[in-house]
Amino acid sequence: MEKTELKLNYKRTLIIGFAFFGILLLWQVYDSWCPTFLTELFTKALHAEKAEDVQYLVGVIMAFDNLAALILLPIFGRLSDKTKSPIGKRMPYILVGTFVCSVAFPFIPVFFHYNNIAGTIIMMAIVVIFAMIYRNPAVALMPDMTPKPLRSKANGLINIMGYIGGAFATVVGIVFVLSNYLGTKGTSSWQYHNIWAIEAPFLIASLLMLGSALFLFFKIKENKIAEEVKEEMAIGDQESELLEVVTDESTSLSKANLTMLIIILVAEFFWFMADNGISTFMNNYTIYYLGAHSSSNMINTIVGGVGSIIGFALAGMIASKLGRKWTLIGGLGITLLSYFLWLIANFTFLKGSADSGSFPFIIYIIWLVKGFGMSLVHVNSFPMVVELSNSKRIGQFTGYYYASSMAAQTATPILLGLLLKNDNFGFDFLPLYALICVTISFVLFFFIKNIKSVKTSFKKGLASLDNDD
């Protein structure tokens, strides 16, 4: 009997990617500027001598936001699994979360501009809470509609859409000269600048996030598509990479699959400890350690995004040859190399760059390599987690995946902020911190055993683009 060929619906996958476009668009602006806003506000309020003295407070506030997300992600994942509505099980959460985020987000820089610490923190909290209501259901849409063997390729496309959103936010930040608003190290007149220089990127991000969600709503009819893909989803269950296949009839995880889930989530926790720790404090490294304009870090973010997009485009193809496990291990290895090079550079020829006002070109190269390595990790890790779920629990397992990342993002700003408060641990030690965390993830993945070599039949060439809708 001839095996049914699976095909990825590229058109539908790219449309679903608009949800991720909105997510990363918002988070790129949020992560790039909220730590710096808090640094400026706390430094002034506490009359701190240097920025490092308040990083522990910055870390605590960023961690509180992530703690709320850690609690809410699994809750709304399970709720969306059980929701039945005329517009689907994920869409109600996407629409409500997007609307509230879009309204609250532009008020963060308004409160910052008027030196209101409480208002800034409250707006940040509202954005995070409602973004988590939106995020889990939005991410779960892809595995809802994509057979298991195709999810790495689909996740690559969706991540490309997300990083386009992130890159767009960064470019908008450069265009509106956020760096000139905040200035460089030692500038204390930021509150006297034109508020639109800081407000416009947040407002544009809000409008585009709302627009991307509405486009998704009008183009993706959840209930209709769920019926159309039932047969392909059943075939995908049988052709998964697991030795012990999970189907809709599976009521609990086998011991081997549970062990695999725990290893992935713990490893994910540590690579997000590294990734989020660096992203939280990288803008401050640029401004307060190098003394450079923050626009340099924006350009660096774009360079890292280019490396990521290259990886997203190739990760699915590499995984189809090597398997997700070894592709992910390779990505962690590349990331380790990039952090090692940054560490060596920080304590050799970059040591003289501190307070120089310049942003070393070598960091752009390092970020390009790191972006490529982590893209191989992100594209394949989420499909590995939802591979362990049946179609009735995708939101729940998506919640597990993001709960692990948010647990890391809760812990890492506090831990790294406390380390930076120590006189013997400055911004130049950031790559050492990341290197240790990623090494733990790298080692853990060698303990995943219950993976089989899958020979799935895919449509190729023009046939793979033969989408019905």
N, C-alpha and C positions, 0 to 999 in steps of 0.2 A: 504494500500500500504506500503510495507516494505521500511524503510528509508535506503538510501545508506550509507554504512559505510565509514568513512574517515580513511585514513592511512597516517602516516608520512613516507616520503621517506628518511630513515636514511642515505643511501649512498650519495644521492644528497645533503642532508643538511650538512653532514660532509665535502663534497667537497667545498660547498659554504663557510664553516667555514674557509677554507684556506685564504679567503680574510680578515677575522677578525684576523686570526693568524698573517698576515703581518702587520695589523694596530696596534695591541697591542704590537707586537714585537718592532716596531719602537718607539711607544709612551712611552714604558717602559724605553727604553734607553734615549729618549729625556727628559722625565719628571724627571728621576732620576738624570741626570747630568747637564742639561743646567742651572737650577737655581744655582747650585754650581759653574759652570764655570763663570757665571755672577758675583756671589758673589766674587770669587777670583779676577777677572779682575777689578771690580769696587773698591774693597777694596784697591788694589794696586794703581790704577790710582788716587784715591781721597785721598790716605794716611789715610784711615779711621782707627779709633782706635779699633773698633770691628765690627763684621759681621752684627750685627743688624742695624748699621748705614746706610747700603747700601741696605737693604731689600726692601725699597720702590722703588728703581731703578730697582731691580730685578723684582719686581712685575709689574712695568710699562712695561718693555720689554716683559715679559711673556704675559701681557694683550694685547699688540699690536699685537702679533702673533694671539691670540684668537679673536681679533676684526676683523682681516682679515677673519678668519674662519667663524665668525658670519655673515659676509656679503656674503661670497662665498657659504656656504652650501645650503641655500634656492635657490640660483641662479642655481647651478649645479644640484640640485634635480629636479627643474622644467624643465631644459634643457634636462636632461636624460629622463624624462617622455615623452617628445615630439620627442626624437631622433629615427630615423629609420635607421638602417644600416644592412648590411649582417651579422655582428657579434653580433647584438642585440642593445638594447638601453642603457645598462649600461656599456658594455665591453669597448667601445672606451675610456671612461673617466678613467676606472680602469687601462688600459694599459698605457695611457699617464701620468697619475698622478704617477703611480708606478715607471715608468722609470726615471722621473725627480727627484723624492724623492730619489731613490736609488743612483743616481749620486751625488746629493748635500749633502746628509746626512754625508758621511765620512769627508767632509771638515770642519764641525763644530769643531771637536777636533783639526784639523790641525791649524786653525786660533787661537783657544784658546791656543794651545801649544806655538805659536809664539807671544802671548800676543797682538793679534790684535782684539780689541773690535768690531770695525766696521765690519770686515770680519766675525766674529763669529755671530753677530746679523743678518747680511744679509743672511748668509747660513741658519740660523734658520728660517727666514722669508720665504725663498724659499721653504724649506721643509714643513712648515705649509700650505702655499698656495696650493701647488700641492697635499699635503695629503688630503686637503679638496675637491679638484677636484675628488680624488679617493674615499674618504670615503663614501660620501652619496650614490653614485651608488652601491658601494660594499655592503653596509648594506641593500639597497633596494632590492637586489637580493632575499633575503629570503622571504619577504612577496610577492614578484612577483610570487613566485612558490609554496607558502604554503597557504592552506585554513585558514581562520581566527581562527577557534577553535584550530588548531594545532600549532599556532605560538609561544606560550609560551614554549612548548616542543622543538620546532625547535630553538628558541632563546637561550634556555639553552645549547643545543649542540654546537651552534655557539660560545657562550661565553666560553665554555670549551676550544674550539680550540683557541680562542683569548688568554685566560689566560695561555695556554700552551706556546704560543708565548711569552707572557710577562714573564713567569717563565724562559723560555729558555734564554731570554735576560739578566735576572738577574743573572742566573748561569754563563753565559759567562762573565759578569762583574766581578764576584767573581774570576773566573778562571784566568782572566787577571789582577787581583789585582789592580783594579782601586783605592781602598782605599789606597794602598801604594804609588800610583802615587801622589795623592793629600795629603796624610798624614792625620794627625789629627789637632786639633786646635793649632795654633801657627806655623805650618809648612809653610815656605815661599820659598821652593826650588823646587816646582813642575815643573817649566819650564825647569829644568835641567835633568829631568828624560827621559828615553827612550820613544819616541813618540808612539811606537807601543803598549805600555802598555795602552794608552788611545784610540788609533786609532782602534785597532782590534775589540772591541765590536761593534763599529759603522759600520765598514766595513762588519762584519759578518751579522749584522742586515739588511744591505742594500741588500746583496746577497740573504739572505733567503726571504726577502720581494719580491724581483724580481722573485725568483723561485716560491713562492707561488702564485703570480699573473699569471705566465705563466701556472702553473698546472691548475689553475682555468679556464683559457682561453681554454685550450685544452680539458678539461673534461666537461664543461658546455656550451651547445649550446642553447643560450637564446631563439632564435626564435622557434626552434623545441619544446623546453619544454613548452613554452607559449601556443602552440596549444594543447599539450598533457594534460595540467591541467585545461583547460577551464571549464569542467563540475564540477570538484571538487571545483574550486574556486567559482562557482555560488552557490553550496551547502553550502560552508563555509560562504558566505554572509548571507544566510538565518538563519544560526545557530550561529551567533555571539552573544556576551554577551549583546549587546545594546538592550534597549527596542524599540528604533526607528532605525530599520535596515538600513544600508547604502549599496546600490547596485550600479552597473555601471550606472544605470539610474538616480541616485541622483546627482543633479547639485549643491546643496548647503546644508550646515549643518542645521539641525533643531536647535531651541533655546536650547533644552536640550543637544544636542550633542556638540554645540558650547561652552556652559557653561562647560561641561565636559573637552573639549580640553583645555580651558583656565586654569582650575584648575590644570590639570595634568602638563601643561607647567610651571605654576608658582611654583608648588610644586617641579618639577624637577629642576628648577632654584636654589632653596634653598638647595636641597640635593647635587647638584653639587658645590654650594658655599662651603659647608662643605668638601665634598670629595676632590675636587681639591685644595682647600686651604690647607688642611692637606698634600696632596701628594706633592704639590709644595715646602713646607717648611720642610717636614719630614727629608730629608737628611741633611738639615742645622741644624735642631733640634739635630740630632745625632752627627754631627761634632762639632758644635759651642756651644751647650748647654750641652750635655752629655760629650763632649770631646772624644767620642768613634770613632772607625774606621767606615767608611761608609759601609764596608762590613756587619756590624751588621744590618744596615737598609735594605740592599739587602736581607739578610736572613729573616728579618721581612716582606719584600714584598712577599717573597715566602710563608711564613706562612699564610699571608693574602690571597694569591692566592689559597692555599689549602682549606681554609674556603670557598672561593668563588666557587671553583670547586664542593665542596660538595653541596653547595646551588644550583648551576646551574643544577646539576644532579637531585635534588629533587624538584626544583621550579615548573616545569611543572606539576608534579604529584600532588603537594600540591594545585596548582591553579585549577586543574581539580576537586578537592574536595571542596575547599573553595571559588573559584573564584579569579580572578586576584586582585580585589580591596583589599580583606581581606588578601591575601597573601602578597601584597605589604605593607599594614599597619603593618602587623606582622614584615616584614623585617625592616621597619623604627623603630619600637619599639625595636628590637634587637640592631640596630645600636645606638639608643639613650642610651641604657644600656651600651654599650661598651665605648662610649665617657664619660658617667658619671663616670664609673669606672676609666678611665684614668685621668679625672679631679681630682677625690678624691686622686688617687695615686700620682699625681704630687705635691699635696700640703700636703702630709703626708710622707710616707716612701720613695718616689722618690725624695723628695726635696734635700736629701743629695747626690743624684746621679749626680747633676750638676757638671760638670768639673771633674768627677771621672774617666772618661775614660772607664767606663763599660756601657753596654746596659742591662737594667733590664729585667729579664725573663718575668715579668708580662706584658710587652708591647707585647710580642709575643702572649700571651693568648688573650689579648684585640684585637689584629689584626686578630686573627683567628675568633673570634666572630663577629667582624665588617665585615670581608670578607663574612661570611655566611649571615649576615643580608642584606648587600647591594646587594648581588647576587640575593636575592629574589626580590629586588626592580628593578634592571636592567633587569632581565629576563622578568618581567611582564609589565613594564612601556612602553617600545617601542611597543609591540603588542597592548596595549591599545590605543596608539596614531594612529597607522596605521589601527586599527579597524574602525576608524572614516572616513577613506578615501575609495574611490573606486579604482579599479585596475588601472585606468588611472591617478591617482594622488598620488601614493605611494611615488614616489620620492619627491614630494612637501611636503607631511606630514612627511616624513623622515627628510626633511630640517627643518621643524618646530621643531621637536624633538631635532635635533642637534643644531639648532640655540639657543634654550633655554639653553642647556648645555654650549654652547660656550659663551653666554652672561654672564653666571655665571663665567666661566673661564676667561673672560675678566675682570670682576669686582673684583673677589675674590683675585687675587694676589696683586692688587693695594691696596684694603682695608686692607688686612691682613698685607701687607708690611708697610703701614702707621701706623697701630696699633703697629707693632713691633718696629717702630722707637720711639714710646713713652716709656719713661723710666719705666712707671708703667705697661707696657704690654710686657712681655717677651715671649720666646718660650714655657714656662710652661703654658701659657694661650691658647695654640692652641685648646685643647679639649673643652674649654668653648665656643669659637667661633663656633666650629662645632656643639656643643650641641644646641646652639640657632637656628642655621640654620635648622637643622634636625627637631627640635620641630615644626617649622613653617610648614614644609612639612607634618609632621605627622598629625597635626590638619586639614590642608587643605583637606586631602583625605577623611575625614568624611563627606564632603559636596558633594561628588559625589553620585548621587541618581539613575541615569537612567541605572542601571545594572540589568539584569534579571538572574535568576538561569537557567543555560543552561544544558540540558541533551543531549549532542552530542553523537552519536553512533561511537565509535572508534573500529578499529580492535585491537584484543588483542593477546597476545602470539606470536606464530610463524607467524600467519597471518599478524601481524603488520610489519613483516620484509619482506613480499612478495613484493619486489620492482621489477619493470619491467626492469629498466635499470641498 
